[in-house]
């Protein structure tokens, strides 16, 4: 029996993920959070076997939430589930301590495979990300301009792009 926290700012996404998990996993309980602050409160209060974390939370970016989770519960598996392309955020997420990164465009079966993988203490990388990493190994690849930004700079750029001051 596992206990899961689903942290995403979209209620429809949370409900969909919960429905997928409820059918195929032996669950003790599932909690929900819609902001980074709620996520951190839940992690402080409860013991989870897994956190499914969105990168685009409205108050605290998912990467920062991930770093905070790592500082207080370093062994807690955190699977990033995001709308952003793997190429943009997967490596940053893994460097920050994520157990895996999965696009929300992935099939439910791949989500379940990713969850089972990280619950076993392993890292999960999708086939496309694995191919990208293997293809780039040892090859000098020109970086996109945003790839040289720090996590905070990328978060600020994201907020500006969304009309925030």
N, CA, C and O of each residue as an XYZ file, in Angstrom:
660
protein
N       0.847     -1.182      0.000
C       0.000      0.000      0.000
C       0.890      1.241      0.000
O       1.820      1.362      0.798
N       0.584      2.146     -0.903
C       1.398      3.351     -1.017
C       0.562      4.606     -0.796
O      -0.648      4.634     -1.019
N       1.259      5.631     -0.353
C       0.635      6.938     -0.117
C       1.286      7.940     -1.063
O       2.511      8.047     -1.120
N       0.451      8.678     -1.809
C       0.933      9.551     -2.876
C       0.413     10.973     -2.677
O      -0.715     11.184     -2.231
N       1.263     11.943     -3.019
C       0.863     13.340     -3.080
C       0.920     13.772     -4.538
O       1.959     13.648     -5.187
N      -0.200     14.280     -5.053
C      -0.270     14.790     -6.419
C      -0.312     16.318     -6.335
O      -1.286     16.894     -5.850
N       0.756     16.965     -6.812
C       0.870     18.423     -6.737
C       0.817     19.008     -8.146
O       1.766     18.896     -8.922
N      -0.310     19.630     -8.452
C      -0.514     20.244     -9.764
C      -1.528     21.362     -9.590
O      -2.463     21.233     -8.799
N      -1.354     22.458    -10.320
C      -2.268     23.584    -10.151
C      -3.575     23.414    -10.917
O      -4.476     24.240    -10.767
N      -3.704     22.389    -11.716
C      -4.935     22.148    -12.466
C      -5.717     20.985    -11.854
O      -5.244     19.849    -11.824
N      -6.919     21.291    -11.370
C      -7.749     20.282    -10.711
C      -8.083     19.125    -11.645
O      -8.135     17.976    -11.207
N      -8.308     19.407    -12.913
C      -8.639     18.351    -13.872
C      -7.479     17.374    -14.012
O      -7.689     16.163    -14.088
N      -6.266     17.893    -14.046
C      -5.082     17.034    -14.152
C      -4.950     16.179    -12.895
O      -4.708     14.975    -12.977
N      -5.110     16.811    -11.726
C      -5.015     16.043    -10.474
C      -6.027     14.906    -10.459
O      -5.691     13.773    -10.116
N      -7.271     15.210    -10.833
C      -8.327     14.191    -10.832
C      -8.014     13.070    -11.813
O      -8.226     11.896    -11.510
N      -7.508     13.434    -12.991
C      -7.158     12.420    -13.984
C      -6.056     11.507    -13.496
O      -6.137     10.290    -13.660
N      -5.021     12.085    -12.896
C      -3.912     11.295    -12.367
C      -4.406     10.391    -11.244
O      -4.041      9.217    -11.181
N      -5.230     10.933    -10.366
C      -5.770     10.140     -9.257
C      -6.597      8.976     -9.780
O      -6.516      7.868     -9.250
N      -7.380      9.215    -10.803
C      -8.194      8.137    -11.383
C      -7.301      7.041    -11.959
O      -7.566      5.857    -11.753
N      -6.246      7.425    -12.681
C      -5.322      6.439    -13.246
C      -4.672      5.619    -12.135
O      -4.593      4.393    -12.225
N      -4.210      6.299    -11.090
C      -3.531      5.611     -9.993
C      -4.477      4.697     -9.230
O      -4.095      3.597     -8.831
N      -5.696      5.143     -9.028
C      -6.667      4.379     -8.237
C      -7.010      3.039     -8.867
O      -7.322      2.076     -8.167
N      -6.952      2.982    -10.173
C      -7.311      1.751    -10.873
C      -6.189      0.728    -10.814
O      -6.449     -0.470    -10.700
N      -4.924      1.192    -10.892
C      -3.812      0.268    -11.107
C      -2.801      0.128     -9.975
O      -1.894     -0.699    -10.078
N      -2.918      0.892     -8.915
C      -1.922      0.806     -7.844
C      -2.594      0.505     -6.506
O      -3.731      0.915     -6.271
N      -1.886     -0.214     -5.628
C      -2.419     -0.471     -4.284
C      -2.224      0.758     -3.400
O      -1.164      0.941     -2.803
N      -3.241      1.583     -3.323
C      -3.120      2.871     -2.641
C      -3.665      2.837     -1.217
O      -4.741      2.305     -0.945
N      -2.885      3.421     -0.332
C      -3.359      3.652      1.032
C      -4.076      4.986      1.088
O      -5.049      5.159      1.822
N      -3.573      5.933      0.290
C      -4.196      7.246      0.241
C      -3.525      8.142     -0.769
O      -2.357      7.963     -1.115
N      -4.299      9.119     -1.239
C      -3.779     10.116     -2.171
C      -4.184     11.486     -1.649
O      -5.356     11.733     -1.364
N      -3.201     12.376     -1.528
C      -3.465     13.755     -1.156
C      -3.204     14.634     -2.369
O      -2.503     14.242     -3.302
N      -3.787     15.841     -2.338
C      -3.647     16.777     -3.436
C      -3.100     18.100     -2.925
O      -3.342     18.498     -1.786
N      -2.350     18.774     -3.804
C      -1.873     20.126     -3.532
C      -1.924     20.897     -4.843
O      -1.643     20.350     -5.909
N      -2.287     22.184     -4.752
C      -2.387     22.978     -5.976
C      -1.342     24.082     -6.069
O      -1.257     24.778     -7.080
N      -0.545     24.241     -5.013
C       0.516     25.252     -5.006
C       1.780     24.652     -4.399
O       1.758     23.576     -3.802
N       2.870     25.370     -4.569
C       4.115     24.932     -3.950
C       4.036     24.959     -2.436
O       4.547     24.063     -1.765
N       3.391     25.993     -1.893
C       3.253     26.112     -0.439
C       2.435     24.949      0.128
O       2.803     24.367      1.148
N       1.323     24.614     -0.536
C       0.502     23.480     -0.094
C       1.296     22.174     -0.180
O       1.175     21.305      0.683
N       2.097     22.052     -1.214
C       2.923     20.855     -1.385
C       3.884     20.707     -0.216
O       4.004     19.629      0.365
N       4.569     21.795      0.127
C       5.534     21.741      1.217
C       4.852     21.479      2.558
O       5.391     20.747      3.388
N       3.675     22.065      2.781
C       2.934     21.796      4.018
C       2.578     20.321      4.107
O       2.718     19.711      5.167
N       2.121     19.746      3.011
C       1.741     18.333      2.997
C       2.952     17.436      3.239
O       2.859     16.455      3.977
N       4.081     17.765      2.625
C       5.296     16.959      2.801
C       5.781     17.037      4.242
O       6.260     16.044      4.790
N       5.660     18.210      4.862
C       6.056     18.357      6.272
C       5.137     17.540      7.182
O       5.606     16.920      8.137
N       3.844     17.536      6.896
C       2.852     16.902      7.769
C       2.758     15.384      7.617
O       2.470     14.683      8.587
N       2.997     14.873      6.413
C       2.705     13.472      6.128
C       3.919     12.723      5.603
O       4.884     13.313      5.118
N       3.835     11.409      5.717
C       4.850     10.545      5.126
C       4.283      9.969      3.838
O       3.276      9.261      3.849
N       4.944     10.281      2.730
C       4.511      9.793      1.424
C       5.527      8.802      0.890
O       6.705      8.827      1.249
N       5.041      7.934      0.028
C       5.917      7.014     -0.689
C       6.342      7.618     -2.022
O       7.334      7.199     -2.617
N       5.572      8.617     -2.486
C       5.823      9.220     -3.787
C       5.157     10.590     -3.862
O       4.061     10.797     -3.340
N       5.849     11.528     -4.531
C       5.257     12.820     -4.859
C       5.288     12.965     -6.375
O       6.338     12.826     -7.002
N       4.121     13.248     -6.958
C       4.028     13.601     -8.375
C       3.940     15.113     -8.423
O       2.984     15.695     -7.911
N       4.918     15.753     -9.026
C       5.083     17.202     -8.915
C       5.094     17.870    -10.282
O       5.832     17.464    -11.180
N       4.270     18.894    -10.427
C       4.255     19.714    -11.638
C       5.325     20.794    -11.518
O       5.596     21.282    -10.421
N       5.930     21.165    -12.635
C       6.946     22.226    -12.620
C       6.303     23.601    -12.511
O       6.851     24.493    -11.863
N       5.142     23.778    -13.143
C       4.526     25.104    -13.245
C       3.534     25.420    -12.153
O       2.391     25.770    -12.448
N       3.931     25.308    -10.908
C       3.043     25.686     -9.812
C       2.986     27.211     -9.721
O       3.971     27.880    -10.032
N       1.845     27.771     -9.297
C       1.654     29.222     -9.385
C       2.485     30.070     -8.426
O       2.766     31.227     -8.739
N       2.880     29.552     -7.294
C       3.583     30.396     -6.327
C       5.085     30.121     -6.266
O       5.892     31.043     -6.379
N       5.449     28.881     -6.091
C       6.856     28.477     -6.022
C       7.068     27.509     -7.178
O       6.308     26.553     -7.333
N       8.078     27.743     -7.979
C       8.346     26.849     -9.100
C       8.623     25.432     -8.635
O       9.143     25.215     -7.540
N       8.275     24.479     -9.470
C       8.442     23.066     -9.134
C       9.871     22.672     -8.836
O      10.109     21.828     -7.972
N      10.830     23.266     -9.533
C      12.243     22.951     -9.272
C      12.618     23.388     -7.863
O      13.321     22.668     -7.154
N      12.152     24.567     -7.457
C      12.441     25.048     -6.106
C      11.753     24.169     -5.058
O      12.344     23.860     -4.023
N      10.510     23.769     -5.324
C       9.801     22.860     -4.411
C      10.568     21.548     -4.299
O      10.727     21.005     -3.206
N      11.037     21.049     -5.424
C      11.821     19.810     -5.435
C      13.065     19.943     -4.558
O      13.376     19.045     -3.775
N      13.769     21.052     -4.690
C      14.965     21.274     -3.871
C      14.618     21.317     -2.381
O      15.360     20.792     -1.551
N      13.485     21.945     -2.048
C      13.065     22.006     -0.647
C      12.708     20.614     -0.127
O      13.044     20.263      1.004
N      12.029     19.830     -0.950
C      11.690     18.452     -0.551
C      12.967     17.666     -0.308
O      13.066     16.936      0.678
N      13.940     17.805     -1.188
C      15.211     17.093     -1.051
C      15.922     17.468      0.243
O      16.580     16.629      0.858
N      15.792     18.729      0.659
C      16.483     19.155      1.876
C      15.858     18.574      3.139
O      16.562     18.356      4.124
N      14.539     18.315      3.132
C      13.908     17.796      4.350
C      13.636     16.289      4.296
O      13.617     15.628      5.335
N      13.427     15.744      3.097
C      13.182     14.307      2.944
C      13.952     13.798      1.726
O      13.370     13.559      0.668
N      15.264     13.637      1.886
C      16.106     13.303      0.738
C      15.775     11.969      0.066
O      16.063     11.795     -1.118
N      15.189     11.045      0.780
C      14.899      9.739      0.197
C      13.530      9.625     -0.460
O      13.211      8.583     -1.032
N      12.724     10.665     -0.390
C      11.367     10.625     -0.929
C      11.398     10.706     -2.455
O      11.892     11.693     -3.000
N      10.883      9.693     -3.157
C      10.855      9.752     -4.621
C       9.925     10.854     -5.110
O       8.780     10.955     -4.670
N      10.430     11.684     -6.030
C       9.650     12.756     -6.630
C       9.715     12.579     -8.142
O      10.782     12.655     -8.751
N       8.556     12.343     -8.727
C       8.443     12.195    -10.175
C       7.841     13.482    -10.721
O       6.736     13.872    -10.344
N       8.573     14.134    -11.608
C       8.081     15.359    -12.228
C       7.137     14.974    -13.361
O       7.473     14.168    -14.229
N       5.954     15.568    -13.331
C       4.956     15.342    -14.365
C       4.591     16.728    -14.897
O       3.907     17.497    -14.222
N       5.052     17.041    -16.111
C       4.950     18.415    -16.586
C       4.514     18.519    -18.032
O       4.719     17.601    -18.826
N       3.913     19.643    -18.361
C       3.525     19.936    -19.734
C       4.733     20.404    -20.545
O       4.720     20.341    -21.775
N       5.773     20.873    -19.859
C       6.946     21.383    -20.554
C       7.743     20.249    -21.183
O       7.830     19.158    -20.619
N       8.328     20.508    -22.356
C       9.091     19.459    -23.040
C      10.279     18.981    -22.211
O      10.893     19.747    -21.468
N      10.584     17.697    -22.362
C      11.707     17.115    -21.632
C      13.000     17.871    -21.893
O      13.794     18.101    -20.981
N      13.200     18.250    -23.132
C      14.439     18.920    -23.504
C      14.650     20.187    -22.684
O      15.786     20.569    -22.404
N      13.561     20.834    -22.303
C      13.656     22.094    -21.592
C      13.937     21.912    -20.095
O      14.742     22.652    -19.528
N      13.289     20.944    -19.453
C      13.343     20.865    -17.990
C      13.834     19.543    -17.400
O      14.157     19.501    -16.213
N      13.901     18.494    -18.159
C      14.213     17.186    -17.583
C      15.587     17.152    -16.914
O      15.713     16.678    -15.785
N      16.596     17.643    -17.590
C      17.944     17.609    -17.024
C      18.021     18.464    -15.765
O      18.627     18.059    -14.774
N      17.405     19.652    -15.802
C      17.378     20.512    -14.614
C      16.698     19.793    -13.450
O      17.162     19.855    -12.311
N      15.603     19.115    -13.750
C      14.858     18.400    -12.709
C      15.689     17.281    -12.108
O      15.727     17.114    -10.888
N      16.353     16.518    -12.958
C      17.177     15.412    -12.477
C      18.351     15.925    -11.649
O      18.704     15.331    -10.630
N      18.950     17.019    -12.085
C      20.062     17.611    -11.325
C      19.591     18.115     -9.963
O      20.347     18.093     -8.992
N      18.344     18.568     -9.897
C      17.795     19.071     -8.631
C      17.356     17.931     -7.707
O      17.002     18.168     -6.553
N      17.380     16.700     -8.213
C      17.068     15.563     -7.354
C      15.816     14.787     -7.711
O      15.394     13.925     -6.941
N      15.209     15.066     -8.855
C      14.008     14.323     -9.247
C      14.352     12.858     -9.514
O      15.454     12.532     -9.956
N      13.403     12.002     -9.240
C      13.571     10.576     -9.515
C      13.262     10.259    -10.964
O      13.636      9.202    -11.471
N      12.575     11.182    -11.632
C      12.239     10.993    -13.031
C      11.475     12.181    -13.553
O      11.057     13.055    -12.793
N      11.296     12.207    -14.868
C      10.597     13.306    -15.529
C       9.712     12.709    -16.599
O      10.158     11.891    -17.404
N       8.457     13.120    -16.606
C       7.505     12.581    -17.566
C       6.621     13.701    -18.076
O       6.146     14.532    -17.302
N       6.406     13.720    -19.366
C       5.533     14.709    -19.978
C       4.080     14.329    -19.724
O       3.739     13.147    -19.678
N       3.225     15.338    -19.558
C       1.796     15.081    -19.381
C       1.170     14.521    -20.650
O       0.043     14.025    -20.619
N       1.879     14.595    -21.752
C       1.392     14.020    -22.995
C       1.594     12.501    -23.038
O       1.110     11.839    -23.956
N       2.292     11.960    -22.067
C       2.574     10.524    -22.027
C       1.304      9.717    -21.800
O       0.318     10.212    -21.254
N       1.352      8.487    -22.227
C       0.225      7.575    -22.029
C       0.117      7.199    -20.553
O       1.128      7.168    -19.851
N      -1.091      6.913    -20.074
C      -1.253      6.469    -18.689
C      -0.390      5.254    -18.347
O       0.098      5.137    -17.223
N      -0.203      4.364    -19.297
C       0.624      3.179    -19.037
C       2.071      3.579    -18.757
O       2.737      2.950    -17.936
N       2.563      4.619    -19.434
C       3.929      5.068    -19.180
C       4.030      5.727    -17.804
O       5.049      5.587    -17.127
N       2.994      6.435    -17.389
C       2.970      7.020    -16.044
C       3.090      5.920    -14.998
O       3.850      6.051    -14.039
N       2.349      4.848    -15.180
C       2.394      3.735    -14.227
C       3.763      3.062    -14.212
O       4.259      2.688    -13.149
N       4.375      2.907    -15.381
C       5.727      2.338    -15.449
C       6.701      3.239    -14.708
O       7.539      2.758    -13.946
N       6.595      4.554    -14.931
C       7.480      5.511    -14.263
C       7.310      5.440    -12.743
O       8.295      5.439    -12.005
N       6.075      5.381    -12.286
C       5.808      5.312    -10.848
C       6.398      4.044    -10.250
O       7.068      4.094     -9.218
N       6.152      2.918    -10.888
C       6.688      1.647    -10.375
C       8.217      1.662    -10.351
O       8.836      1.099     -9.448
N       8.813      2.304    -11.342
C      10.275      2.389    -11.406
C      10.832      3.202    -10.249
O      11.763      2.758     -9.578
N      10.278      4.387    -10.005
C      10.822      5.236     -8.940
C      10.495      4.677     -7.556
O      11.248      4.899     -6.608
N       9.384      3.958     -7.431
C       9.069      3.334     -6.141
C      10.072      2.232     -5.785
O      10.232      1.889     -4.614
N      10.741      1.683     -6.795
C      11.784      0.675     -6.569
C      13.134      1.316     -6.267
O      14.133      0.620     -6.090
N      13.157      2.656     -6.209
C      14.400      3.354     -5.906
C      15.255      3.637     -7.123
O      16.417      4.019     -6.982
N      14.710      3.459     -8.314
C      15.452      3.701     -9.548
C      15.022      5.036    -10.162
O      14.007      5.617     -9.778
N      15.815      5.502    -11.118
C      15.483      6.717    -11.873
C      14.661      6.311    -13.086
O      14.839      5.228    -13.642
N      13.753      7.205    -13.488
C      12.969      6.940    -14.691
C      13.261      8.003    -15.747
O      13.162      9.203    -15.491
N      13.620      7.536    -16.927
C      13.792      8.398    -18.090
C      12.976      7.802    -19.223
O      13.024      6.596    -19.461
N      12.239      8.631    -19.913
C      11.470      8.139    -21.052
C      12.431      7.719    -22.162
O      13.608      8.079    -22.156
N      11.911      6.964    -23.098
C      12.748      6.530    -24.226
C      13.294      7.723    -24.999
O      14.465      7.740    -25.380
N      12.446      8.719    -25.231
C      12.895      9.872    -26.017
C      14.004     10.636    -25.304
O      14.960     11.079    -25.941
N      13.885     10.795    -23.984
C      14.930     11.491    -23.239
C      16.207     10.661    -23.205
O      17.306     11.201    -23.331
N      16.065      9.362    -23.037
C      17.227      8.475    -23.040
C      17.966      8.583    -24.365
O      19.192      8.685    -24.394
N      17.212      8.560    -25.465
C      17.828      8.677    -26.788
C      18.520     10.027    -26.957
O      19.606     10.105    -27.531
N      17.898     11.071    -26.465
C      18.497     12.401    -26.554
C      19.814     12.442    -25.788
O      20.812     12.961    -26.287
N      19.812     11.894    -24.579
C      21.021     11.900    -23.760
C      22.112     11.037    -24.372
O      23.277     11.434    -24.402
N      21.746      9.871    -24.855
C      22.735      8.988    -25.472
C      23.264      9.566    -26.775
O      24.444      9.423    -27.094
N      22.390     10.216    -27.521
C      22.806     10.816    -28.783
C      23.757     11.976    -28.595
O      24.631     12.212    -29.429
N      23.593     12.699    -27.508
C      24.424     13.872    -27.252
C      25.718     13.532    -26.520
O      26.604     14.377    -26.397
N      25.827     12.307    -26.039
C      27.005     11.929    -25.257
C      28.278     12.018    -26.094
O      28.401     11.384    -27.142
N      29.194     12.798    -25.618
C      30.473     12.924    -26.289
C      30.441     13.809    -27.529
O      31.467     14.002    -28.181
N      29.271     14.345    -27.858
C      29.153     15.189    -29.036
C      28.943     16.626    -28.574
O      28.115     16.890    -27.702
N      29.676     17.528    -29.147
C      29.516     18.939    -28.806
C      28.246     19.455    -29.468
O      28.186     19.596    -30.689
N      27.245     19.733    -28.664
C      25.967     20.187    -29.175
C      25.787     21.646    -28.777
O      25.977     22.013    -27.617
N      25.419     22.472    -29.750
C      25.189     23.888    -29.450
C      23.984     24.010    -28.525
O      22.946     23.393    -28.760
N      24.129     24.806    -27.480
C      23.046     24.996    -26.528
C      22.092     26.068    -27.016
O      22.487     27.039    -27.662
N      20.827     25.866    -26.690
C      19.835     26.904    -26.916
C      20.119     28.009    -25.900
O      20.648     27.718    -24.827
N      19.788     29.260    -26.199
C      20.094     30.361    -25.267
C      19.514     30.158    -23.867
O      20.170     30.495    -22.881
N      18.303     29.617    -23.759
C      17.688     29.444    -22.440
C      18.360     28.353    -21.612
O      18.196     28.330    -20.392
N      19.108     27.450    -22.239
C      19.757     26.364    -21.505
C      20.896     26.848    -20.623
O      21.307     26.145    -19.700
N      21.411     28.046    -20.896
C      22.499     28.563    -20.078
C      21.990     29.365    -18.872
O      22.787     29.821    -18.052
N      20.678     29.537    -18.763
C      20.107     30.273    -17.638
C      20.130     29.426    -16.372
O      20.025     28.201    -16.428
N      20.269     30.090    -15.242
C      20.161     29.387    -13.961
C      18.695     29.011    -13.745
O      17.817     29.486    -14.465
N      18.434     28.164    -12.760
C      17.053     27.776    -12.462
C      16.204     28.995    -12.147
O      15.072     29.101    -12.618
N      16.737     29.916    -11.355
C      15.986     31.115    -10.984
C      15.752     32.019    -12.192
O      14.662     32.567    -12.354
N      16.770     32.177    -13.039
C      16.611     32.993    -14.240
C      15.538     32.406    -15.158
O      14.746     33.146    -15.742
N      15.513     31.101    -15.283
C      14.507     30.451    -16.111
C      13.119     30.636    -15.512
O      12.149     30.838    -16.241
N      13.022     30.568    -14.187
C      11.738     30.777    -13.521
C      11.250     32.209    -13.754
O      10.068     32.418    -14.027
N      12.136     33.187    -13.651
C      11.767     34.586    -13.888
C      11.340     34.776    -15.336
O      10.352     35.463    -15.595
N      12.052     34.190    -16.276
C      11.696     34.279    -17.690
C      10.303     33.683    -17.919
O       9.501     34.247    -18.663
N      10.018     32.556    -17.287
C       8.712     31.920    -17.390
C       7.617     32.863    -16.862
O       6.565     33.001    -17.486
N       7.862     33.497    -15.736
C       6.876     34.422    -15.158
C       6.651     35.634    -16.053
O       5.516     36.078    -16.230
N       7.723     36.167    -16.612
C       7.605     37.304    -17.535
C       6.792     36.895    -18.757
O       5.917     37.636    -19.205
N       7.083     35.724    -19.288
C       6.357     35.230    -20.473
C       4.879     35.033    -20.190
O       4.060     35.079    -21.108
N       4.531     34.814    -18.933
C       3.141     34.651    -18.545
C       2.495     35.959    -18.084
O       1.410     35.946    -17.502
N       3.165     37.089    -18.345
C       2.577     38.386    -18.067
C       2.778     38.903    -16.652
O       2.182     39.913    -16.278
N       3.593     38.244    -15.868
C       3.836     38.699    -14.499
C       4.877     39.826    -14.518
O       5.684     39.936    -15.442
N       4.835     40.644    -13.489
C       5.817     41.733    -13.380
C       7.048     41.240    -12.644
O       7.995     42.001    -12.446
